[in-house]
Each structure stands twice: as structure tokens, then as C-alpha cells.
């Protein structure tokens, strides 16, 4: 495989995704918010609230599929087959838990949120079903990544937001029924799953094969190591969003909170576009070419850092003008601009060192990777309590931002030490 060509495909796909999502967000989102209102947009965002923990719920299987695709002790199809069986088991278990929670009438969104009982019920049902499809989609994406089709994943994700916004915009001419808008993200997420299954069947040699207990244990050992990382990577942001909903209990303010992360993650996706496809490359080549892969990691780091500085400068100069397209009230616009800038600085710094983090994952240094990432929730909790006198939305953003910067520093220093060991 030609690594350069593979990277070019992924960079073009990632940039295309960023430009598409950014353009659609800037053009359609202001119109949509004006047409359906900030509160209804907040409700649509809430349908995706629980999908953020999908990477955690899959027990690290998605990462294990990619890592073990370069393993000589077990075939890729056996790894995928075990992952499919385990994924089905996970869906059954979380379905049972969800049903029990509903029978016990546990209010997962809190009693103070400004939604009717019917809206809350269907929002939770839809959010759960989206979580299930996200679990299945994560496995499909890992199969495609293991087969060097990460650019296809990026292109498919590039279409998700445009299709979502266009659908909402069209529906807004015919209905203002909240339930209709709650179901739209579910339908699109399920359609994405269908696309992945068809593409995998047509373009890869993936198939379900006979496996035994030994194969299941081998995959599980690897996935459990990734699970510990998933507890850090996948749960921090969803938990923060969930706590924000409970503490603020205002779908309009949640919409501002959600928008700040959406814009920041757009910038993050561009920075990280070089690093994401390298996990599969490192997994297959790092054992024989560790020094060469380390040098490549540094090259990607320097490029990522340059892109990071460019984005920061661009947002500082043009951010308010760009966000003004959303046509928010002046106080909301000022708030959105400021907290988004903080998030771009902090989340972007993590994206710059993502290539080093993926190097540790691919070299199976999972314990070290876990220790590097555990700093995020720990320091976030500490900062959250230290900032008790700060307004709640700033309190969340500052605590999260500072924890990200600390994590960035730890990862960078750890890789420098690792590189010195390789040179010896």
C-alpha cells in the first residue's frame, strides 16, 4: 500500500467533509433556526445526546478490529465475526436496561427541562435507537478503516449533516410537529448503516466465518484494553453535555452550548484529518518499522500544528462575521464566539498531538495511552469545583478546556521520551 496516496485520499475527503459541513451549517442553520426556533433546534440536538457514548458501549471492539487486522495470530474475518456477535449481545443488554429504566419511570432528562411528557418520552426512545445504530455504524466504520477505506467513512459523514439540515428545512414548510423533527436524525442514522453494510459487502472480502471460544477471548482481551480508553475518550463529553442539561434545564441555552462544540469540532476535524487514517497504517507497520513510523509521526505533527495556528488566526479575525450568519441575538452571538474560541484552542491542541496518541495505540501501549488520557476527566472535575463562582456555561467550558491542554502536554512529553528510546 502507498501510504502517501492513502493519506492524500483521506486529507481530500476530510477537507471535503469540513467544507461541506461548514458551508451547509453557515447557509442553512441560520435559516433553520429562524424558521423552527432555537428551542426546537435544541430538541433536535438532544436526540443525538446519548449517541456520544456509542464508542464506549461497544467495549472497545471497533478499535480492536483495526488493531488486530494486522495481527498474524488471527484472521481479520474472525476478528470481525467475533465483534459482530459481541455487538449484538451488547445491543440486547442495553435494550433490557433501557426498558427497565423506563418501567421504573426514571426521568433521564430531569424533571425541570422545558419539554412535554410525550416529547420527552419519544425523544428518549429515538435517542436510544440512534445509540443502537451508532454502535452498528462504529463497527462498520472500523471494518472500512481496517480495509483502508477511511476516506469513504469521511465522505459518508460529510453527507450526514447536509442531509439532516436539508431534510429539516424541507419539513419545516409542512410541519411544526416536534415529534417529526425528533424522528428525522434517527431515519438518517439508520440510512447510513444501510449504506455501510452495502459498501462493505461490495468492496471488501469481509464475511462471517466460524469462530470459537479461543477467538472470542483473544478479541475480548484486546477490546477490554481499549474499553478503559473508551471510558475516558467517549464518556467525558457526553457526560458533560448531560450534566449541563440537568443543571441548566433550558433547551435554548443547550443549543448555544451544542453549537459551540459543533463549530469547534469542525476545526478539530481538519487538524485531525492527517492522524485518523494512520492508526491502521501504524498497526500493520510499526513492529517492523518503528523508527520510520516515529519520524512520520513527527512530520504529521508539524503539519497539524501549522494548520492549528492557521485556524486560530482565522477564527480570531473572522469568527464573529462567520457566526453572524446564524442571526442570533447579540448577547448569544458574543457568548457563542467566545466559548467556541476557547474550545478551538483546547480541543485543537489535543488534535495536534493525536498522531502521537495513535502511535501509542497502534504499538499496543494501551496502558500508557490510558494513563495519558485519564488526566482529562480528573483535572476537569478539579477545575469544575475550583471555578464554583463562575457562571455555569463558562465553568463547563473553562474546566474542559484546561483539562484538554494538560492532556496535550502529557501526550507530547510522553512521545518525546518514546522517541529518545527508539534512537537508542
C-alpha positions as CSV (number, residue, x, y, z in Angstrom):
1,X,0.0,0.0,0.0
2,X,1.2,3.5,-0.8
3,X,0.9,5.5,2.4
4,X,1.2,8.8,0.7
5,X,-1.7,8.1,-1.7
6,X,-3.7,6.8,1.2
7,X,-3.1,10.0,3.2
8,X,-3.9,12.2,0.2
9,X,-7.3,10.4,-0.2
10,X,-8.1,10.9,3.4
11,X,-6.9,14.6,3.5
12,X,-9.1,15.4,0.5
13,X,-12.0,13.5,2.0
14,X,-11.6,15.2,5.3
15,X,-11.2,18.7,3.8
16,X,-14.2,18.0,1.6
17,X,-16.2,17.0,4.7
18,X,-15.2,20.1,6.5
19,X,-16.0,22.4,3.7
20,X,-19.3,20.7,3.0
21,X,-20.4,20.7,6.6
22,X,-19.2,24.2,7.2
23,X,-20.9,25.6,4.1
24,X,-24.2,23.9,4.9
25,X,-24.0,24.9,8.5
26,X,-23.4,28.6,7.7
27,X,-26.0,28.7,4.9
28,X,-28.8,26.5,6.2
29,X,-28.5,26.5,10.0
30,X,-29.4,30.3,10.4
31,X,-32.4,29.8,8.2
32,X,-33.5,26.7,10.1
33,X,-33.1,28.3,13.5
34,X,-35.1,31.3,12.3
35,X,-37.8,29.1,10.9
36,X,-38.2,26.5,13.7
37,X,-36.7,28.4,16.6
38,X,-33.7,27.9,18.9
39,X,-35.7,25.7,21.3
40,X,-36.8,23.2,18.6
41,X,-33.2,23.1,17.3
42,X,-32.1,22.3,20.8
43,X,-34.6,19.4,20.9
44,X,-33.2,18.0,17.6
45,X,-29.7,18.3,19.1
46,X,-30.9,16.4,22.2
47,X,-31.8,13.3,20.1
48,X,-28.1,12.8,19.5
49,X,-27.2,13.3,23.2
50,X,-26.7,9.6,24.0
51,X,-25.1,8.7,20.7
52,X,-21.8,10.1,22.0
53,X,-21.4,7.1,24.3
54,X,-21.6,4.6,21.4
55,X,-17.8,4.3,21.3
56,X,-17.9,3.4,25.0
57,X,-20.8,0.9,24.6
58,X,-19.0,-1.2,22.0
59,X,-16.4,-2.2,24.7
60,X,-13.5,-1.1,22.5
61,X,-14.4,-3.6,19.7
62,X,-14.1,-1.0,16.9
63,X,-10.5,-0.2,17.9
64,X,-9.7,-3.8,18.4
65,X,-10.9,-4.7,14.8
66,X,-8.5,-2.1,13.3
67,X,-5.5,-3.1,15.6
68,X,-6.0,-6.9,15.1
69,X,-6.3,-6.5,11.3
70,X,-2.5,-6.5,11.3
71,X,-2.3,-9.5,13.6
72,X,-0.8,-12.7,12.3
73,X,-2.4,-14.9,15.0
74,X,-6.0,-14.5,14.0
75,X,-7.6,-13.7,10.6
76,X,-9.4,-10.4,10.1
77,X,-12.7,-12.1,9.3
78,X,-12.6,-14.0,12.6
79,X,-12.0,-10.7,14.4
80,X,-14.9,-9.1,12.7
81,X,-17.2,-12.1,13.2
82,X,-16.5,-12.1,17.0
83,X,-17.0,-8.3,17.0
84,X,-20.4,-8.7,15.3
85,X,-21.6,-11.4,17.8
86,X,-20.5,-9.3,20.7
87,X,-22.1,-6.2,19.3
88,X,-25.4,-8.0,19.0
89,X,-25.1,-9.1,22.6
90,X,-24.4,-5.5,23.7
91,X,-27.5,-4.2,21.9
92,X,-29.6,-6.9,23.7
93,X,-28.2,-5.9,27.1
94,X,-28.6,-2.2,26.8
95,X,-32.1,-2.7,25.4
96,X,-33.0,-4.6,28.5
97,X,-31.5,-1.9,30.8
98,X,-33.3,0.8,28.9
99,X,-36.7,-1.0,29.2
100,X,-36.1,-1.5,33.0
101,X,-35.3,2.2,33.4
102,X,-38.5,3.2,31.6
103,X,-40.6,0.7,33.7
104,X,-39.1,2.2,36.8
105,X,-40.1,5.7,35.5
106,X,-36.6,7.1,35.9
107,X,-36.5,10.6,34.4
108,X,-33.3,10.5,32.3
109,X,-33.7,14.1,31.2
110,X,-34.6,15.6,34.6
111,X,-37.9,17.0,35.7
112,X,-37.2,20.6,35.0
113,X,-36.4,20.6,31.3
114,X,-39.0,22.5,29.2
115,X,-40.5,19.6,27.3
116,X,-43.9,17.9,27.5
117,X,-44.2,14.3,28.8
118,X,-44.9,13.0,25.3
119,X,-41.9,14.9,23.8
120,X,-39.5,13.6,26.5
121,X,-40.8,10.0,26.0
122,X,-40.3,10.0,22.2
123,X,-37.0,11.9,22.5
124,X,-35.6,9.2,24.8
125,X,-36.9,6.3,22.6
126,X,-35.4,8.0,19.5
127,X,-32.1,8.8,21.3
128,X,-31.8,5.2,22.4
129,X,-32.4,3.8,18.8
130,X,-29.9,6.3,17.4
131,X,-27.4,4.9,20.0
132,X,-28.1,1.4,18.8
133,X,-27.5,2.3,15.1
134,X,-24.4,4.3,16.1
135,X,-23.0,1.1,17.7
136,X,-23.5,-0.8,14.5
137,X,-22.1,2.1,12.4
138,X,-19.0,2.2,14.6
139,X,-18.3,-1.4,13.8
140,X,-18.9,-0.8,10.1
141,X,-16.5,2.2,10.1
142,X,-13.8,0.1,11.8
143,X,-14.2,-2.6,9.1
144,X,-13.8,0.0,6.4
145,X,-10.8,1.6,8.2
146,X,-9.1,-1.8,8.5
147,X,-9.5,-2.2,4.8
148,X,-8.1,1.3,4.0
149,X,-11.5,2.8,3.2
150,X,-11.3,5.6,5.8
151,X,-11.9,8.2,3.1
152,X,-15.2,6.5,2.4
153,X,-16.2,6.9,6.0
154,X,-15.2,10.6,5.9
155,X,-17.2,11.2,2.7
156,X,-20.3,9.5,4.2
157,X,-20.0,11.5,7.4
158,X,-19.7,14.7,5.2
159,X,-23.1,14.0,3.8
160,X,-24.8,13.3,7.2
161,X,-25.1,17.0,8.3
162,X,-26.2,18.4,4.9
163,X,-28.8,15.7,4.5
164,X,-30.0,16.3,8.1
165,X,-30.3,20.1,7.7
166,X,-31.8,19.9,4.2
167,X,-34.4,17.5,5.4
168,X,-35.3,19.6,8.4
169,X,-35.5,22.7,6.2
170,X,-37.9,21.0,3.8
171,X,-40.0,19.6,6.5
172,X,-40.3,23.0,8.2
173,X,-42.5,24.1,5.3
174,X,-45.0,21.4,6.0
175,X,-45.0,20.7,9.8
176,X,-44.1,22.2,13.1
177,X,-44.8,19.0,15.0
178,X,-41.9,18.4,17.4
179,X,-42.2,14.6,17.1
180,X,-41.5,14.8,13.3
181,X,-38.2,16.6,14.0
182,X,-37.3,14.2,16.7
183,X,-37.5,11.2,14.3
184,X,-35.5,12.8,11.4
185,X,-32.0,12.1,12.9
186,X,-33.0,8.5,13.6
187,X,-34.0,7.9,10.0
188,X,-30.8,9.4,8.6
189,X,-28.6,7.5,11.0
190,X,-30.3,4.2,10.1
191,X,-29.9,5.0,6.4
192,X,-26.1,5.5,7.0
193,X,-26.0,2.0,8.5
194,X,-27.6,0.5,5.4
195,X,-25.1,2.3,3.2
196,X,-22.1,0.9,5.2
197,X,-23.4,-2.6,5.0
198,X,-23.9,-2.5,1.2
199,X,-20.5,-0.9,0.7
200,X,-18.7,-3.5,2.9
201,X,-20.4,-6.3,1.0
202,X,-19.5,-4.9,-2.4
203,X,-16.0,-3.6,-1.8
204,X,-14.4,-5.8,0.8
205,X,-13.8,-9.5,1.4
206,X,-15.5,-9.3,4.8
207,X,-17.7,-12.3,5.7
208,X,-18.9,-14.1,8.8
209,X,-16.8,-17.2,9.5
210,X,-16.8,-19.9,12.1
211,X,-15.2,-18.8,15.4
212,X,-14.7,-20.5,18.7
213,X,-14.2,-19.5,22.4
214,X,-10.5,-19.1,21.9
215,X,-11.0,-16.4,19.2
216,X,-13.6,-14.6,21.3
217,X,-11.3,-14.4,24.3
218,X,-8.4,-13.2,22.1
219,X,-10.5,-10.3,20.7
220,X,-12.0,-9.5,24.1
221,X,-8.6,-9.2,25.8
222,X,-7.7,-6.5,23.2
223,X,-11.1,-4.8,23.3
224,X,-11.1,-4.6,27.1
225,X,-7.8,-2.6,27.0
226,X,-9.5,-0.2,24.5
227,X,-12.6,-0.1,26.8
228,X,-10.6,1.6,29.5
229,X,-9.6,4.2,27.0
230,X,-13.2,4.4,25.8
231,X,-14.2,5.2,29.4
232,X,-12.1,8.3,29.1
233,X,-12.5,9.3,25.4
234,X,-16.1,8.5,24.9
235,X,-17.8,9.4,28.2
236,X,-16.3,12.7,29.1
237,X,-18.1,14.9,26.6
238,X,-21.5,13.2,26.7
239,X,-21.5,13.3,30.5
240,X,-20.6,16.9,30.4
241,X,-23.4,17.6,28.0
242,X,-25.8,15.6,30.1
243,X,-24.9,17.4,33.3
244,X,-25.2,20.7,31.5
245,X,-28.8,19.8,30.5
246,X,-29.7,18.8,34.1
247,X,-28.1,21.9,35.7
248,X,-29.4,24.5,33.2
249,X,-32.7,22.8,32.2
250,X,-33.1,25.1,29.2
251,X,-33.1,23.8,25.6
252,X,-32.3,27.2,24.2
253,X,-29.1,27.5,26.3
254,X,-28.2,23.9,25.4
255,X,-28.5,24.9,21.8
256,X,-25.8,27.6,22.3
257,X,-23.7,25.0,24.2
258,X,-24.1,22.5,21.4
259,X,-23.4,25.0,18.6
260,X,-20.1,25.9,20.3
261,X,-18.9,22.3,20.2
262,X,-20.2,21.8,16.6
263,X,-18.1,24.8,15.3
264,X,-15.0,23.8,17.4
265,X,-15.3,20.2,16.2
266,X,-15.3,21.4,12.6
267,X,-11.9,23.0,13.1
268,X,-10.8,19.9,15.0
269,X,-11.8,17.6,12.2
270,X,-9.5,19.4,9.8
271,X,-6.5,19.3,12.1
272,X,-7.1,15.6,12.9
273,X,-7.6,14.6,9.3
274,X,-3.9,13.5,8.8
275,X,-3.8,11.5,12.1
276,X,-7.0,9.4,11.9
277,X,-6.0,7.1,9.0
278,X,-2.6,6.5,10.4
279,X,-3.9,4.1,13.1
280,X,-4.5,1.4,10.5
281,X,-1.0,2.1,8.9
282,X,0.8,2.1,12.3
283,X,-1.0,-1.1,13.3
284,X,0.4,-3.0,10.3
285,X,3.9,-1.5,10.1
286,X,5.0,-0.3,13.5
287,X,6.6,-3.7,14.5
288,X,9.0,-3.8,11.6
289,X,9.5,0.0,11.0
290,X,9.1,1.7,14.4
291,X,11.8,4.3,13.8
292,X,10.4,5.2,10.4
293,X,6.9,5.4,11.7
294,X,8.1,7.7,14.5
295,X,9.7,10.1,12.0
296,X,6.5,10.1,10.0
297,X,4.5,10.9,13.2
298,X,6.7,14.0,13.8
299,X,6.2,15.2,10.2
300,X,2.4,14.9,10.6
301,X,2.6,16.7,14.0
302,X,4.4,19.7,12.4
303,X,1.8,20.0,9.6
304,X,-1.0,19.6,12.2
305,X,0.5,22.4,14.3
306,X,0.7,24.7,11.3
307,X,-3.0,24.1,10.4
308,X,-3.9,24.7,14.1
309,X,-2.3,28.1,14.1
310,X,-3.9,29.0,10.8
311,X,-7.3,28.1,12.1
312,X,-6.8,30.0,15.4
313,X,-5.8,33.1,13.5
314,X,-8.6,32.8,11.0
315,X,-11.3,32.3,13.7
316,X,-9.9,35.3,15.8
317,X,-10.2,37.6,12.8
318,X,-13.3,36.3,11.0
319,X,-15.1,34.3,13.7
320,X,-17.7,36.9,14.6
321,X,-18.5,37.6,10.9
322,X,-18.9,33.9,10.2
323,X,-21.1,33.3,13.3
324,X,-23.2,36.3,12.4
325,X,-24.8,34.2,9.7
326,X,-26.6,32.3,12.4
327,X,-28.5,35.6,13.2
328,X,-28.6,35.1,16.9
329,X,-29.3,37.8,19.5
330,X,-26.3,39.9,20.2
331,X,-25.7,38.5,23.7
332,X,-26.0,34.9,22.4
333,X,-23.6,35.7,19.5
334,X,-21.0,37.1,21.8
335,X,-21.3,34.1,24.1
336,X,-21.0,31.7,21.2
337,X,-18.0,33.4,19.7
338,X,-16.1,33.4,23.0
339,X,-16.7,29.9,24.2
340,X,-16.1,28.5,20.7
341,X,-12.7,30.2,20.6
342,X,-11.8,28.6,24.0
343,X,-12.9,25.2,22.6
344,X,-10.9,25.6,19.4
345,X,-7.8,26.4,21.4
346,X,-8.2,23.5,23.8
347,X,-9.7,20.7,21.6
348,X,-7.4,21.8,18.7
349,X,-4.3,21.3,20.9
350,X,-5.4,17.7,21.5
351,X,-5.9,17.2,17.8
352,X,-2.3,18.4,17.1
353,X,-0.8,15.5,19.2
354,X,-3.4,13.0,18.1
355,X,-0.8,11.4,15.8
356,X,1.4,10.6,18.8
357,X,-1.6,9.1,20.7
358,X,-2.5,6.9,17.8
359,X,1.2,5.7,17.6
360,X,0.9,4.5,21.2
361,X,-2.4,2.7,20.4
362,X,-1.0,1.0,17.3
363,X,2.1,-0.1,19.2
364,X,-0.2,-1.7,21.8
365,X,1.0,0.6,24.6
366,X,-2.6,0.8,25.8
367,X,-1.8,1.2,29.5
368,X,0.3,4.2,28.7
369,X,-2.4,5.7,26.5
370,X,-4.9,5.2,29.3
371,X,-2.7,7.0,31.8
372,X,-2.2,9.9,29.4
373,X,-6.0,10.3,28.8
374,X,-7.2,9.8,32.4
375,X,-5.9,13.4,33.1
376,X,-8.9,14.9,31.2
377,X,-11.8,13.8,33.5
378,X,-9.6,14.1,36.7
379,X,-8.4,17.7,36.0
380,X,-11.8,18.7,34.6
381,X,-13.6,17.7,37.9
382,X,-10.9,19.6,39.9
383,X,-11.2,22.7,37.8
384,X,-15.0,22.5,37.8
385,X,-15.0,22.7,41.6
386,X,-12.3,25.3,41.7
387,X,-14.4,27.5,39.4
388,X,-17.5,27.3,41.5
389,X,-18.1,31.1,41.4
390,X,-18.0,31.3,37.6
391,X,-21.3,31.3,35.5
392,X,-22.3,27.7,34.7
393,X,-21.7,27.7,31.0
394,X,-18.2,29.3,31.4
395,X,-17.5,26.9,34.2
396,X,-18.0,23.9,32.0
397,X,-16.0,25.4,29.1
398,X,-13.1,26.5,31.2
399,X,-12.8,23.2,33.1
400,X,-13.0,21.2,29.9
401,X,-10.5,23.5,28.0
402,X,-7.9,23.4,30.8
403,X,-8.1,19.6,31.1
404,X,-7.5,19.3,27.3
405,X,-4.4,21.5,27.3
406,X,-3.0,19.5,30.2
407,X,-3.7,16.2,28.3
408,X,-1.9,17.7,25.2
409,X,1.2,18.5,27.2
410,X,1.3,15.0,28.7
411,X,1.0,13.2,25.3
412,X,3.6,15.4,23.7
413,X,6.2,14.8,26.5
414,X,5.4,11.0,26.5
415,X,6.1,10.7,22.8
416,X,9.4,12.7,23.1
417,X,10.5,10.2,25.7
418,X,9.4,7.3,23.5
419,X,11.3,8.8,20.5
420,X,14.5,9.0,22.6
421,X,14.2,5.3,23.4
422,X,13.9,4.4,19.8
423,X,17.0,6.4,18.9
424,X,19.0,4.4,21.4
